[in-house]
Amino acid sequence: MLYQMKIRIIGAPLDLGSDHRGVDMGPSVLRAVGLNKRLAELGHEIVDAGNIPIKLPQQMAHFGNERAKYLNEVREACALLAREAEQALAEGEAPLSIGGDHSIAIGSIAGVAAHFRKRSQKIGLLWFDAHADINTPETTISGNIHGMPLAVALGMGDDTLTSLGGFAPKVDRKNVALIGIRDLDPLEKDLVKRSGIHVYTMRDIDERRMKTVMEEALAVATDGTAGFHVSFDMDFVEPKLAQAVATPVWGGATYRESHLAMEMVADAGKMVAFDLTEVNPLLDRASATAALGVELILSAFGKKIL
């Protein structure tokens, strides 16, 4: 059951995976709008591990590899996050990783997968995003690693990232569902088609409705797994509702579609970890995007209308 869990909140203030500064303040604003208090009000026990230490771009003279910017620094941060997430699970806590750009998922998924791998188990993955995040250094246009974390989890891309924790891939492709995509780079489209994962575009959601898509995605993520990891980019949501993201794309999920998806995650009772990423307070109005992010986390952790 998801209810009355012990949750470890792990701040990952990483903005090196993106060209847009400010997303490193995401963990602070999510806490400021009540994340910890409101999770506790649902009956969960909250352990806040603070933020993992991450270098600032201002501390570095150059981003390094133009095909994978700040590669070494992103890898170091993700290694720290992986250890924290794995330790949380070992101590009976569910890791809730709050970012930061979506490259933090490289670390959170690595740690969660490592925990279950030691027990000869595997995890499923639900990835909510406007983008596929399945670029590699060979296909990327920008060189930004926040466009690569799903590829890394699948064992594609830079070896120093895919081998984090000493094994790859982190997830079996047949247990991965990518939900809500509507903006892909030209070469990335082919990678998605050949990836072997289950893909649900916004057209699929339009035509088949969120309930059907989520029923199928949950079946994918729980097929032979110990549970599933949720990685949620706030640009999954319609920009009118969540404007404070690095790469907004029109035509996203509505308020109720987003909540329904998270409510169904909770109803499944199989979630083992959660990431919320890409909240940039510098782009927000009255912390509206952060507040919505907290609401969606609450739904995923069991908040109901009745």
C-alpha positions, -999 to 999 in steps of 0.1 A, spaced: 0 0 0 11 36 -6 -7 50 23 12 58 56 45 54 39 79 66 52 91 91 25 126 104 22 126 137 4 159 142 -15 166 176 -30 186 175 -63 192 212 -72 208 203 -106 206 228 -135 237 216 -154 216 194 -177 199 224 -192 208 258 -207 182 274 -185 194 287 -151 171 288 -122 157 252 -120 183 245 -92 159 265 -70 131 240 -76 136 219 -44 135 250 -22 103 264 -37 86 230 -36 93 228 1 83 264 6 48 258 -9 42 230 16 54 197 2 66 183 35 37 195 56 10 184 32 25 149 27 26 145 65 -11 156 67 -19 125 45 -5 104 73 30 97 58 62 99 79 85 124 63 123 124 64 139 153 46 174 145 36 181 180 25 199 187 -8 227 168 -24 257 190 -30 260 201 -67 285 224 -84 272 256 -99 279 264 -136 296 297 -124 322 276 -107 334 261 -140 352 278 -168 336 257 -196 309 231 -200 333 206 -215 320 182 -241 296 201 -265 277 168 -271 271 162 -234 275 195 -215 288 193 -179 291 156 -183 315 150 -153 295 172 -130 261 157 -139 276 122 -134 290 132 -100 256 146 -89 237 116 -102 260 92 -84 253 110 -51 216 109 -57 217 72 -66 234 64 -33 208 84 -14 179 68 -32 193 33 -27 199 39 10 164 52 14 149 20 1 173 -1 22 160 17 52 123 12 43 117 46 29 103 57 -5 127 81 -22 110 113 -35 136 131 -56 128 168 -63 147 187 -89 164 202 -106 163 194 -143 153 160 -156 189 147 -157 185 139 -120 165 108 -131 198 92 -142 207 91 -106 174 83 -89 166 55 -113 201 40 -109 197 39 -71 162 24 -71 172 -2 -97 203 -11 -78 183 -17 -46 160 -42 -63 187 -58 -85 205 -69 -53 172 -87 -45 171 -103 -80 141 -80 -88 135 -54 -115 115 -22 -116 91 -7 -141 92 29 -152 65 55 -159 79 86 -176 56 116 -179 70 142 -203 64 165 -233 97 152 -246 111 117 -250 144 124 -233 159 96 -253 186 115 -271 222 105 -270 254 125 -275 252 114 -312 217 126 -318 214 156 -296 209 191 -311 216 210 -279 241 188 -260 219 192 -229 219 160 -208 183 167 -195 173 155 -230 191 121 -224 180 105 -191 155 80 -204 181 68 -230 206 64 -202 181 43 -181 177 21 -212 215 16 -216 220 40 -245 244 69 -246 276 79 -227 291 49 -211 301 68 -179 264 75 -174 249 42 -185 273 23 -162 264 43 -131 262 17 -103 281 -9 -123 252 -22 -145 231 -14 -175 204 -11 -185 186 0 -154 151 -10 -167 138 -36 -191 124 -19 -221 92 -39 -220 84 -24 -186 88 12 -196 59 35 -206 65 70 -220 34 92 -216 24 126 -230 52 132 -256 45 159 -283 79 174 -291 109 153 -304 141 161 -322 144 147 -357 169 119 -350 153 112 -316 121 101 -333 138 71 -348 154 62 -314 119 62 -299 105 40 -326 133 15 -322 135 16 -284 111 -11 -277 94 9 -250 56 16 -248 49 51 -261 17 71 -256 17 105 -274 -7 133 -266 -27 121 -296 -31 87 -279 -44 105 -248 -68 127 -270 -82 97 -288 -82 70 -261 -84 92 -230 -61 92 -200 -79 63 -181 -72 38 -209 -37 50 -214 -29 47 -177 -45 13 -174 -22 0 -201 9 19 -188 4 5 -153 1 -30 -167 34 -25 -186 52 -12 -155 40 -39 -131 44 -69 -154 69 -91 -135 83 -62 -115 87 -54 -78 70 -21 -85 75 10 -106 94 43 -105 76 75 -116 96 102 -133 75 133 -138 86 164 -158 63 194 -152 62 201 -189 40 171 -192 12 195 -182 -3 222 -204 19 253 -202 -11 275 -192 -11 255 -160 26 250 -156 45 278 -172 76 277 -151 95 250 -171 125 251 -193 109 239 -225 72 244 -225 52 227 -253 15 236 -260 -10 208 -260 -1 191 -228 -22 173 -202 -51 192 -185 -53 197 -148 -77 168 -143 -59 145 -168 -27 151 -148 -44 144 -115 -62 113 -128 -29 98 -139 -14 104 -105 -45 91 -87 -43 59 -107 -6 56 -98 -16 57 -62 -45 32 -67 -21 7 -82 -2 5 -49 30 -4 -66 50 28 -68 84 26 -52 99 60 -60 90 93 -75 108 122 -92 94 157 -98 115 178 -121 119 210 -141 102 236 -118 120 269 -124 109 296 -99 124 323 -120 97 317 -146 68 313 -122 40 335 -111 32 333 -74 48 298 -73 18 284 -93 38 257 -111 55 246 -79 21 245 -61 7 223 -89 37 201 -86 30 195 -50 -6 188 -57 4 161 -82 28 146 -58 1 144 -32 -22 126 -57 5 101 -65 10 95 -27 -27 88 -20 -47 120 -18 -82 114 -29 -113 136 -35 -133 114 -12 
